[in-house]
Amino acid sequence: MHNLKTVVPFPDSASAKYAFDVLAVDPPAPRSSVIEKLSLEDNKLICHFSGHFDTEATKEQMLRKMRLSVNFYLDHLLLAGDQLDGLFLNIAQNCPNGIQGIMDAYFGFLARRTDFYFGVTEKQAKDMVLDTFEEYKKVAKATKEKTSAENQLKDEQIKRRRQEKESEALKRNANGVVPMPKAEKAVIEEVKDDVKPEKIGPCEEGEENPEDAGKLKPNEGNGGDLPNYRWVQTLGDLDVKIPTKLPYKIKSRDVIVEFGRKTLKVQIKGQPAVFDGPLYKEIKVEESSWTLEDGMVISLSMEKIHKMEWWPCVIQGEPEIATRQVQPENSKLSDLDGETRSMVEKMMYDQKQKELGLPTSEEQKKQDMLKKFMDAHPEMDFSKCKFG
C-alpha cells in the first residue's frame, strides 16, 4: 500500500471550509485503484490518496495513477473557485447599483428560496451574517496587504532602476558622451573630450588631395564628430547634438537657442556659448527647431535653403570635413522629382569627372561650343589663343 497526502493552506478556516463544501458537493469520479479521502483541519484542506500494489512491477504504474489523481484533484480545486467566481461575476454584471445590487439579489434569493429568516432566530441569522463578514474581512485585508506590498516592492525596483539609469546617463553626459537613439548609434559613435578629430587618410591612388589637407574625415552621417558636439547632414537637412557636459539635468529655460537665416547661437545660461557666429550657408528659420533630450542633450534640426550642397562645417571657422569624402545616402533616383533628379545626376557626374581628372558637364559644354565655333571658322587661327 502506498499513501500520499496533499495539504492546501487557506488564509483562514472559513475559506478552507468553503472550498471543502464546494468539493464535497461534486466530488471527483471514484477510481477502483486509487482511493481519495478529503478532510478539513483548521485552515488546511487535506486530501489523502492511497493505492495498493502487489509487486515491484506494478509499483511504478500505481505511482503514475496516483500522480494523475493528485493533478486531477488540484485542477478540480482550482476550477471550483473559478466556476463560482464566474457565476458571481455574471450576477454582478446583471445587477444594477454595484455591490448593493449584488446584496439585494443574494438576500432576495435567501428570502424567496430558503428559510434563512425564520429557520433560526433573528439573532442567530444576524450573527451568521456578521461572522461571515468578519471572516472575509480578514481575507480581503490580507489580500490587500499582500497586493500593496507587492506593488510597493515593484515600485521600489522601478525607481531604483530609473535612478541607476539616470546616474549612469549623467556620468556619460559629464564626460561629453551623447546618449543617442539606437538607430543613430550606428551612424555616430561616442566622442569624449580627449578624442581628437580624425584627419582623412591618403586617397585611393596613394596621394593625398591637396584640397583635403588638414580637414576632418566625415562620420557615417556625412558630418563631423567634434569634442563639444557632433553633427550629421543630408543634402537638405542638418542635425546637431550638443551634450551639456553637466553632472545634472537642466531645463529648457536654461537653454538659449537663436536661429537666424545666416547665424546661430546656442548657449546654456552661465556657460560659454557653444555656437555664436555665422552659419556656413543659409537656413530656413521657420523650418528649424530644437529640443532638450532628457535634460542632457541639446538637439538642433535645421533645413538648408540650398539643397544641392554638402556643408563642410556648421559654423564658419569651425573645423571642416572633407566633403569629397562624403558618402551620399542610399536612395533611388526614381523616388525624386524630375528637377531634383536631374540636379543630383549632374552632381554625381561632375564629382566622378573631377575624381578622374576630366572636365565637368559645364566645362565639357564650353569645350563643345568652342569646338563648334572653331569648326565653323576654319579660316581663323586659334593656335595663339589662350582659353581659361
C-alpha positions as CSV (number, residue, x, y, z in Angstrom):
1,M,0.0,0.0,0.0
2,H,1.3,3.4,-0.9
3,N,-0.1,6.6,0.7
4,L,0.2,10.2,-0.4
5,K,-1.2,13.4,1.3
6,T,-1.7,16.9,-0.1
7,V,-2.2,19.9,2.1
8,V,-3.6,23.1,0.7
9,P,-3.5,26.0,3.2
10,F,-6.0,28.9,3.0
11,P,-5.9,32.4,4.5
12,D,-8.4,31.3,7.2
13,S,-10.6,28.4,8.3
14,A,-13.7,29.9,6.7
15,S,-12.1,29.9,3.2
16,A,-10.9,26.3,3.8
17,K,-14.4,25.2,4.8
18,Y,-15.9,27.0,1.7
19,A,-13.5,25.0,-0.6
20,F,-14.3,21.8,1.3
21,D,-18.1,22.3,0.9
22,V,-17.7,23.0,-2.8
23,L,-15.6,19.9,-3.4
24,A,-17.9,17.7,-1.3
25,V,-20.9,18.7,-3.3
26,D,-19.4,17.4,-6.6
27,P,-16.5,15.0,-5.7
28,P,-14.3,13.5,-8.4
29,A,-15.4,10.3,-10.0
30,P,-14.4,7.2,-8.0
31,R,-11.4,5.2,-9.1
32,S,-11.0,1.5,-8.5
33,S,-7.3,1.6,-7.9
34,V,-6.8,4.9,-6.1
35,I,-8.8,5.9,-3.0
36,E,-9.3,9.6,-2.1
37,K,-10.3,10.9,1.3
38,L,-11.0,14.6,1.8
39,S,-10.7,16.2,5.3
40,L,-10.5,19.6,6.9
41,E,-8.1,20.8,9.6
42,D,-8.3,24.4,10.7
43,N,-7.4,26.5,7.7
44,K,-6.0,23.5,5.7
45,L,-7.8,21.3,3.1
46,I,-6.3,17.8,3.2
47,C,-6.7,15.0,0.7
48,H,-5.3,11.5,1.3
49,F,-4.6,9.3,-1.6
50,S,-3.9,5.6,-1.2
51,G,-3.2,2.8,-3.7
52,H,-2.4,-0.9,-3.4
53,F,0.3,-2.7,-5.5
54,D,1.3,-6.3,-5.3
55,T,4.7,-6.4,-6.9
56,E,7.5,-4.0,-7.8
57,A,6.4,-4.3,-11.4
58,T,3.1,-2.7,-10.6
59,K,4.5,-0.1,-8.2
60,E,5.5,2.4,-10.9
61,Q,2.1,2.0,-12.6
62,M,0.3,2.7,-9.3
63,L,2.5,5.8,-8.6
64,R,1.7,7.1,-12.0
65,K,-2.0,6.7,-11.4
66,M,-1.7,8.5,-8.0
67,R,0.1,11.4,-9.6
68,L,-2.7,11.7,-12.1
69,S,-5.2,11.6,-9.3
70,V,-3.4,14.4,-7.4
71,N,-3.3,16.5,-10.5
72,F,-6.9,16.0,-11.2
73,Y,-7.8,16.9,-7.6
74,L,-5.8,20.1,-7.7
75,D,-7.2,21.1,-11.1
76,H,-10.7,20.4,-9.7
77,L,-10.0,22.6,-6.7
78,L,-8.9,25.5,-8.8
79,L,-11.8,25.1,-11.2
80,A,-14.3,25.0,-8.4
81,G,-13.2,28.5,-7.3
82,D,-13.1,29.7,-10.9
83,Q,-16.5,28.4,-11.7
84,L,-18.1,30.2,-8.7
85,D,-16.2,33.4,-9.5
86,G,-17.6,33.2,-13.0
87,L,-21.1,32.7,-11.6
88,F,-20.8,35.7,-9.2
89,L,-19.3,37.9,-11.9
90,N,-22.2,37.1,-14.2
91,I,-24.6,38.0,-11.3
92,A,-22.7,41.3,-10.7
93,Q,-22.9,42.2,-14.4
94,N,-26.7,41.8,-14.4
95,C,-27.3,43.6,-11.1
96,P,-27.6,47.4,-11.1
97,N,-26.1,49.6,-8.3
98,G,-22.9,47.6,-7.9
99,I,-22.3,45.9,-4.6
100,Q,-25.7,47.0,-3.3
101,G,-27.3,45.2,-6.2
102,I,-25.5,42.0,-5.5
103,M,-26.5,42.2,-1.8
104,D,-30.2,42.7,-2.9
105,A,-30.0,39.8,-5.2
106,Y,-28.4,37.5,-2.6
107,F,-30.7,38.3,0.3
108,G,-33.7,38.3,-2.0
109,F,-32.7,34.7,-3.0
110,L,-32.5,33.8,0.7
111,A,-35.9,35.3,1.3
112,R,-37.6,33.5,-1.7
113,R,-35.9,30.2,-1.7
114,T,-34.7,29.4,1.8
115,D,-35.9,29.6,5.4
116,F,-32.9,31.7,6.4
117,Y,-35.1,34.4,8.0
118,F,-37.3,32.0,10.0
119,G,-35.4,28.8,10.3
120,V,-33.3,30.3,13.1
121,T,-33.8,33.1,15.5
122,E,-33.2,36.7,14.2
123,K,-30.1,37.0,16.4
124,Q,-28.6,33.8,15.0
125,A,-29.3,34.9,11.4
126,K,-27.6,38.3,12.1
127,D,-24.7,36.7,13.9
128,M,-24.2,34.4,11.0
129,V,-24.1,37.3,8.6
130,L,-21.7,39.3,10.8
131,D,-19.4,36.4,11.5
132,T,-19.1,35.7,7.8
133,F,-18.5,39.4,7.2
134,E,-15.7,39.4,9.8
135,E,-14.1,36.2,8.4
136,Y,-13.9,37.5,4.8
137,K,-12.9,41.0,6.0
138,K,-9.7,39.3,7.2
139,V,-9.3,37.6,3.8
140,A,-9.8,40.9,2.0
141,K,-7.4,42.7,4.3
142,A,-4.7,40.0,3.9
143,T,-5.1,40.1,0.1
144,K,-4.9,43.9,0.1
145,E,-1.8,44.0,2.2
146,K,-0.2,41.4,0.0
147,T,-1.0,43.3,-3.1
148,S,0.1,46.6,-1.6
149,A,3.4,45.0,-0.5
150,E,4.0,43.6,-4.0
151,N,3.2,46.9,-5.7
152,Q,5.4,48.8,-3.3
153,L,8.3,46.4,-4.0
154,K,7.7,46.7,-7.7
155,D,7.6,50.5,-7.5
156,E,10.9,50.5,-5.5
157,Q,12.6,48.3,-8.0
158,I,11.4,50.5,-10.9
159,K,12.5,53.6,-9.0
160,R,15.9,52.1,-8.2
161,R,16.5,51.0,-11.9
162,R,15.4,54.5,-13.0
163,Q,17.8,56.2,-10.6
164,E,20.6,53.9,-11.7
165,K,20.0,54.7,-15.4
166,E,19.8,58.4,-14.7
167,S,23.0,58.3,-12.7
168,E,24.8,56.4,-15.5
169,A,23.4,58.8,-18.1
170,L,24.6,61.8,-16.1
171,K,28.1,60.3,-15.8
172,R,28.2,59.8,-19.5
173,N,26.9,63.3,-20.1
174,A,29.5,64.8,-17.8
175,N,32.2,63.0,-19.9
176,G,30.7,64.5,-23.1
177,V,29.2,61.3,-24.4
178,V,25.9,62.0,-26.2
179,P,23.2,59.4,-25.5
180,M,21.8,58.7,-28.9
181,P,18.9,56.6,-30.0
182,K,19.8,53.1,-31.2
183,A,19.2,54.0,-34.8
184,E,21.7,56.8,-34.6
185,K,24.4,54.9,-32.7
186,A,25.3,53.1,-35.8
187,V,25.9,56.4,-37.5
188,I,27.5,58.4,-34.7
189,E,30.0,56.9,-32.3
190,E,30.9,58.1,-28.8
191,V,33.1,61.2,-28.7
192,K,34.8,62.2,-25.5
193,D,36.8,65.3,-24.6
194,D,40.1,63.6,-25.2
195,V,39.2,62.3,-28.6
196,K,40.9,64.3,-31.4
197,P,39.1,64.8,-34.7
198,E,40.2,62.2,-37.2
199,K,42.1,63.5,-40.2
200,I,41.5,62.0,-43.6
201,G,43.9,59.5,-45.0
202,P,45.5,59.4,-48.4
203,C,43.4,59.0,-51.5
204,E,42.9,55.5,-53.1
205,E,45.6,56.4,-55.6
206,G,48.0,56.8,-52.7
207,E,48.3,60.5,-53.0
208,E,46.5,62.9,-50.6
209,N,44.4,65.5,-52.4
210,P,45.9,69.0,-51.6
211,E,42.4,70.4,-51.1
212,D,41.7,67.9,-48.3
213,A,44.9,68.6,-46.4
214,G,44.1,69.3,-42.7
215,K,40.4,68.5,-43.0
216,L,38.5,66.0,-40.9
217,K,37.2,62.7,-42.1
218,P,33.3,62.7,-42.3
219,N,31.5,60.4,-40.0
220,E,29.0,57.9,-41.3
221,G,26.3,60.6,-41.1
222,N,28.2,62.8,-43.5
223,G,29.0,65.3,-40.7
224,G,31.7,65.7,-38.1
225,D,32.5,64.4,-34.6
226,L,34.0,67.2,-32.5
227,P,34.8,67.4,-28.8
228,N,31.8,69.7,-27.9
229,Y,29.2,68.5,-30.4
230,R,28.5,66.2,-33.3
231,W,26.6,66.8,-36.5
232,V,25.2,64.9,-39.4
233,Q,23.6,66.0,-42.7
234,T,21.8,65.2,-45.8
235,L,21.7,67.4,-48.9
236,G,18.6,69.1,-47.5
237,D,18.9,69.0,-43.7
238,L,21.4,69.3,-40.8
239,D,21.1,67.8,-37.3
240,V,23.4,68.7,-34.4
241,K,23.7,67.0,-31.0
242,I,25.3,69.0,-28.1
243,P,25.9,67.3,-24.7
244,T,25.5,69.8,-21.8
245,K,28.5,68.1,-20.1
246,L,27.0,68.9,-16.7
247,P,26.6,66.3,-13.9
248,Y,22.9,67.2,-13.5
249,K,19.9,67.7,-15.7
250,I,18.8,71.1,-16.9
251,K,15.5,72.6,-18.0
252,S,14.6,74.1,-21.4
253,R,14.5,77.6,-19.8
254,D,18.2,77.2,-19.1
255,V,19.0,77.0,-22.8
256,I,19.4,79.9,-25.3
257,V,18.9,79.0,-28.9
258,E,18.6,81.7,-31.6
259,F,18.2,80.7,-35.2
260,G,19.0,83.3,-37.9
261,R,18.9,82.9,-41.6
262,K,22.7,83.2,-41.6
263,T,23.6,82.9,-37.9
264,L,23.2,80.5,-35.0
265,K,23.6,80.9,-31.2
266,V,23.4,78.1,-28.7
267,Q,24.3,78.6,-25.1
268,I,23.5,77.2,-21.6
269,K,22.9,80.0,-19.1
270,G,26.0,80.6,-17.1
271,Q,28.2,78.7,-19.6
272,P,30.3,79.7,-22.6
273,A,28.3,79.7,-25.9
274,V,28.7,76.5,-27.9
275,F,27.8,78.3,-31.1
276,D,27.7,82.1,-31.7
277,G,28.5,83.0,-35.3
278,P,27.7,82.8,-39.0
279,L,26.4,79.6,-40.4
280,Y,28.3,78.1,-43.4
281,K,25.2,78.7,-45.6
282,E,21.7,80.0,-45.1
283,I,18.9,78.0,-43.5
284,K,15.1,78.2,-43.3
285,V,14.5,79.7,-39.9
286,E,10.8,78.8,-39.9
287,E,11.6,75.1,-40.6
288,S,14.4,74.9,-37.9
289,S,13.8,73.7,-34.3
290,W,15.5,72.5,-31.2
291,T,14.7,70.2,-28.3
292,L,16.3,69.2,-24.9
293,E,16.6,65.5,-24.7
294,D,16.4,64.0,-21.1
295,G,17.8,67.3,-19.8
296,M,21.2,66.4,-21.0
297,V,21.5,66.9,-24.8
298,I,20.5,69.9,-26.9
299,S,19.3,68.7,-30.3
300,L,19.1,71.0,-33.3
301,S,17.4,70.4,-36.6
302,M,17.8,72.8,-39.5
303,E,16.7,72.8,-43.1
304,K,19.1,74.1,-45.7
305,I,18.0,76.7,-48.3
306,H,20.5,75.4,-50.9
307,K,19.7,71.7,-51.0
308,M,22.3,70.6,-53.5
309,E,25.5,71.2,-51.5
310,W,27.3,69.4,-48.7
311,W,28.4,71.6,-45.8
312,P,32.0,71.2,-44.6
313,C,31.1,72.7,-41.2
314,V,28.2,74.1,-39.2
315,I,29.7,77.5,-38.2
316,Q,32.3,79.3,-40.3
317,G,35.7,79.0,-38.7
318,E,35.0,75.6,-37.1
319,P,37.0,72.5,-38.2
320,E,35.9,71.4,-41.6
321,I,35.2,68.0,-43.0
322,A,36.4,66.8,-46.4
323,T,33.2,66.9,-48.4
324,R,34.9,65.0,-51.2
325,Q,34.8,62.0,-48.8
326,V,31.1,62.3,-48.1
327,Q,29.0,59.2,-48.9
328,P,25.6,60.2,-50.2
329,E,22.6,58.5,-48.5
330,N,21.3,55.4,-50.3
331,S,18.1,56.4,-52.2
332,K,16.6,55.7,-55.5
333,L,16.8,58.4,-58.1
334,S,13.3,57.3,-59.3
335,D,11.9,58.5,-55.9
336,L,13.0,62.1,-56.7
337,D,11.1,64.6,-58.7
338,G,12.3,65.4,-62.2
339,E,14.1,68.6,-61.4
340,T,15.9,67.3,-58.3
341,R,16.7,64.0,-60.0
342,S,18.5,65.8,-62.9
343,M,20.4,68.0,-60.5
344,V,21.6,65.0,-58.4
345,E,22.6,63.1,-61.6
346,K,24.6,66.2,-62.7
347,M,26.3,66.5,-59.3
348,M,27.2,62.8,-59.3
349,Y,28.5,63.0,-62.9
350,D,30.6,66.2,-62.1
351,Q,32.0,64.6,-59.0
352,K,33.0,61.5,-60.9
353,Q,34.6,63.6,-63.6
354,K,36.7,65.6,-61.1
355,E,37.9,62.4,-59.5
356,L,39.1,61.1,-62.9
357,G,40.7,64.5,-63.8
358,L,38.2,65.0,-66.6
359,P,36.1,68.1,-67.4
360,T,32.7,68.6,-65.7
361,S,29.5,68.9,-67.6
362,E,29.8,72.7,-67.7
363,E,33.4,72.6,-68.8
364,Q,32.6,70.0,-71.4
365,K,29.7,72.1,-72.7
366,K,32.1,75.1,-73.1
367,Q,34.6,72.9,-74.9
368,D,32.0,71.6,-77.2
369,M,30.7,75.1,-78.0
370,L,34.3,76.3,-78.7
371,K,34.9,73.3,-81.0
372,K,31.8,74.1,-83.0
373,F,32.9,77.7,-83.3
374,M,36.3,76.7,-84.5
375,D,34.9,74.2,-86.9
376,A,32.6,76.9,-88.3
377,H,35.5,79.2,-88.9
378,P,38.4,77.2,-90.4
379,E,39.9,80.4,-91.8
380,M,40.7,81.6,-88.3
381,D,43.9,80.7,-86.5
382,F,43.3,79.8,-82.8
383,S,46.8,78.4,-82.1
384,K,47.9,81.5,-80.3
385,C,44.6,82.0,-78.3
386,K,44.5,81.3,-74.6
387,F,41.3,79.8,-73.1
388,G,40.7,79.8,-69.4
